[in-house]
Amino acid sequence: MEINKLLKIGAEEIKGRQYGNPVLEATLLLGKLLKVDKVYIYTHGNEEVPDFIVDKYLQMIKKRKEGYPIQYIIKEKEFMGLDFYVEEGVLIPRPDTEILVEYVLDYIEENYGDEEVHVLDIGIGSGAIGISIAYYRKNSRVYGVDISQRALDIANINKERFNLKNINIFKSNLFENIDKDKRFHIIASNPPYIPKEDIKALQEEVKYEPVLALDGGEDGLDFYRRIIPESRSYLYSNGLLILEIGHDQGAKVAGIMEEEAFKNIKILKDLQGLDRVVLGFKG
Ligand SMILES: C[S@@+](CC[C@H](N)C(=O)[O-])C[C@H]1O[C@@H](n2cnc3c(N)ncnc32)[C@H](O)[C@@H]1O
């Protein structure tokens, strides 16, 4: 069967999904199987595709039709211009998290130049935050922790994929396994922040993601109540604490930072104008 025909069949099958872009998704799936990029697919519409690939493609389309996330099918998600390896068991990096990473990259450049800077990423998942920082700021020494062994394995795959020497990845329940004498210039986290009750109502795709990466307790704020006070012992004086938040958690998380004597607290908004990140400095 020809590429064009397969795209048409695939897009038609998955077009009923509420979230998604059927033509783009069909293109990505076929491109993955043929090991070519989108442009190749668009410019070689009349090329014949071998039967064994057609079968695999149709199986993938079926999975996608059932709501299985495309990123888990193609095992990849682009974040900060880097193609991260992802698979079921780890959160798929979200574009909103780039706001936090971009702030940290600018902050390092403006305040540390080439000086070595120590950064902790709590709940590293696939590595979206910690690995992007290590990749784009070679003067950073990044420590990434997670409680999930699956997440640690995937973060390590990405560490190798980008050939990074300046990141240590290890298991820890928040700060538990971090040396008590260790100090950081920056602590960053995108912790689980969805209120327990809301998880059931999330869109179909999110239901395939690990609950451990989503569940922020009764009101979604459990992790902020633990990370903010504890981070004080691990930050240098004036060190930066930067946290991704849910769109309606800005005032509450900023309030916890204030109670814990952080200063110059700021809320950053996402492209939709919603609160997305809270940051402050150890006072
Ligand atoms: C929302 S995900 C963020 C993943 C990644 N940093 C990102 O931005 O794509 C939260 C991560 O925190 C991890 N996590 C949950 N509870 C934890 C705990 N007590 N200690 C360390 N990590 C934890 C989860 O396994 C998950 O990988």
PDBQT file of the ligand as one rigid body, heavy atoms in Angstrom, charges set to zero:
ROOT
HETATM    1  C1  LIG A 301       4.912  15.191  37.613  1.00  0.00    +0.000 C 
HETATM    2  S1  LIG A 301       6.201  13.979  37.498  1.00  0.00    +0.000 S 
HETATM    3  C2  LIG A 301       7.521  14.971  36.841  1.00  0.00    +0.000 C 
HETATM    4  C3  LIG A 301       8.526  14.222  35.988  1.00  0.00    +0.000 C 
HETATM    5  C4  LIG A 301       9.554  15.124  35.277  1.00  0.00    +0.000 C 
HETATM    6  N1  LIG A 301      10.313  15.907  36.228  1.00  0.00    +0.000 N 
HETATM    7  C5  LIG A 301       8.858  16.050  34.282  1.00  0.00    +0.000 C 
HETATM    8  O1  LIG A 301       8.755  17.244  34.556  1.00  0.00    +0.000 OA
HETATM    9  O2  LIG A 301       8.424  15.557  33.225  1.00  0.00    +0.000 OA
HETATM   10  C6  LIG A 301       6.627  13.738  39.193  1.00  0.00    +0.000 C 
HETATM   11  C7  LIG A 301       7.745  12.743  39.466  1.00  0.00    +0.000 C 
HETATM   12  O3  LIG A 301       7.937  12.679  40.901  1.00  0.00    +0.000 OA
HETATM   13  C8  LIG A 301       8.204  11.333  41.251  1.00  0.00    +0.000 C 
HETATM   14  N2  LIG A 301       7.879  11.159  42.690  1.00  0.00    +0.000 N 
HETATM   15  C9  LIG A 301       6.666  10.932  43.267  1.00  0.00    +0.000 A 
HETATM   16  N3  LIG A 301       6.791  10.849  44.597  1.00  0.00    +0.000 NA
HETATM   17  C10 LIG A 301       8.110  11.022  44.884  1.00  0.00    +0.000 A 
HETATM   18  C11 LIG A 301       8.863  11.039  46.090  1.00  0.00    +0.000 A 
HETATM   19  N4  LIG A 301       8.284  10.853  47.287  1.00  0.00    +0.000 N 
HETATM   20  N5  LIG A 301      10.208  11.237  46.017  1.00  0.00    +0.000 NA
HETATM   21  C12 LIG A 301      10.811  11.410  44.809  1.00  0.00    +0.000 A 
HETATM   22  N6  LIG A 301      10.142  11.418  43.628  1.00  0.00    +0.000 NA
HETATM   23  C13 LIG A 301       8.811  11.229  43.667  1.00  0.00    +0.000 A 
HETATM   24  C14 LIG A 301       7.348  10.506  40.311  1.00  0.00    +0.000 C 
HETATM   25  O4  LIG A 301       7.830   9.181  40.217  1.00  0.00    +0.000 OA
HETATM   26  C15 LIG A 301       7.477  11.323  39.011  1.00  0.00    +0.000 C 
HETATM   27  O5  LIG A 301       8.553  10.852  38.230  1.00  0.00    +0.000 OA
ENDROOT
TORSDOF 0
